[in-house]
């Protein structure tokens, strides 16, 4: 039985004051985005690209297959189309190429200059191959650098220890966009770089960057621009969502998974073609493919999650599970599902031909990258950041890795394992109204670093529980919060089947959301955690 947290009773005024305090020390003006020349090697990289353009050299771009990587690629390709200058774009296939600018990818490229977006910080071998072939390699990335950096022509990554760029927590698309901004200046072009904000908003949200400071400013502007953008992909997104405004949660839960599904199950080029579509017909066709892949992804993920749950060592502090034949494209999502279920960091590995390859997700304040790095003697490759990482190893090393990482996890402060999803207070039933929705909208976009407020409902009477959805996998709860009041409220628990408790009482955390359907707006209370 969980102990319910002691939280204050909130009204609209005290809630507004609490949310405002989150941003007191953060500037949210677009004018405060630091100049690209503060990024180490950005001037050097931009000068080399400008020289290549003036000399009619061959330029190739290597992206990545997640939303950040695909969006980064789309931004750079659109920028080069505006110059205009031919650019060869390659997004590695997860299953045949592996991650990033690998030797296999380089063998397919005939270029004088190759640059990366959202990958490359650990591409030691690729940099050596480029050197041998006389290719200048420019790396742009945002993942945590290892102890040894690639021997590249230029490395643009704010997480380098000697990079003076003041805002470190930016995604790969932002780094690529900043380099394009520097290139624009180098070439003396009059391109408005703000036109890329809708793409940046998509990447920042999908890559779970903290929505504070300049990230928050970019996402707010980008979401607003999506509402009126004439670009085919955003027109389609608007039509698909059928909402008067687009929220960060719409992107995170409706759009990003579809874009991600291409690289997870088939080929990220399907998603890139969607983001580069120049007609609504092309965008629609690609989006249909993405939606079909996303449906398949959900089925594959559900089956893999069920199998992974059976392989968990319940007493471990860090979950490590591996199995032959799991789809490599869904193991990251499965890791997230295990984190949510067990409230522990989780690493899920798929074994193919004797190699275990997969992804990890963290929780609370646990630095998963540091934990994985402690076992690097057992690993082939690894990379990522505090909350998420990718890794590979010989399948014979999996058990030693599990034991080793759990031994290292004993050194972590137990408080770091507590999820950072604080419940901020209780709301009187009467305060849950449209004025509350308006108040909450003032502090959007919500996401990492600015979580949507979570409230507590304590010992509410369960009047009814009904399952709904095509597979009856969601629950609708009718609750009476107050014994003396006949009024009931409705709550929704997505992807969860709940039963009526024996004592007909429930305590849970929940969020307050705006629901739009067929032009009608209603308040939707979403169950987060049942105590």
Secondary structure, 3 states (H helix, E strand, C coil): CCCCCCCCEECHHHHHHHHHHCCCCCCCCHHHCCCHHHCCCHHHHHHHHHHHHHCCCCEEEECCCCHHHHHHHHHHHHHHHHHCCCCEEECCCCCCCCCCCCHHHHHCCCCCEEEECCCCCCCHHHHHHHHHHCCEEEEECCCCCCCCCCCCCEEECCCCCCCCCCCCCCCHHHHHHHHHHHHHHHHCCCCCHHHHHHHHHHHHHHCCCCCCHHHHHHHHHHHHHHCCCCCHHHHHHHHHHCCCCCCHHHHHHHHHHHHHHHHHHCCCHHHHHHHCCCCHHHHHHHHHHHHHHHHHHHHHHHHHHHHHHCCCCCCCCEEEEEEECCCCCCHHHHHHHHHHHHCCEEEEEEEECCEEEEEEECCCCCCHHHHHHCCHHHEEEEEECCCEEEEEEEHHHHHHHHHHHHHHHCCCCHHHHCCCCCEEEEECHHHCCHHHHHHHHCCCCCECCECCCEEEEEEEEEEEEEEECCCCCEEEEEEECCCCCCCCEEEEECCCCCCCCCCCEEEEEEEEEEEEECCEEEEEEEEEEEC
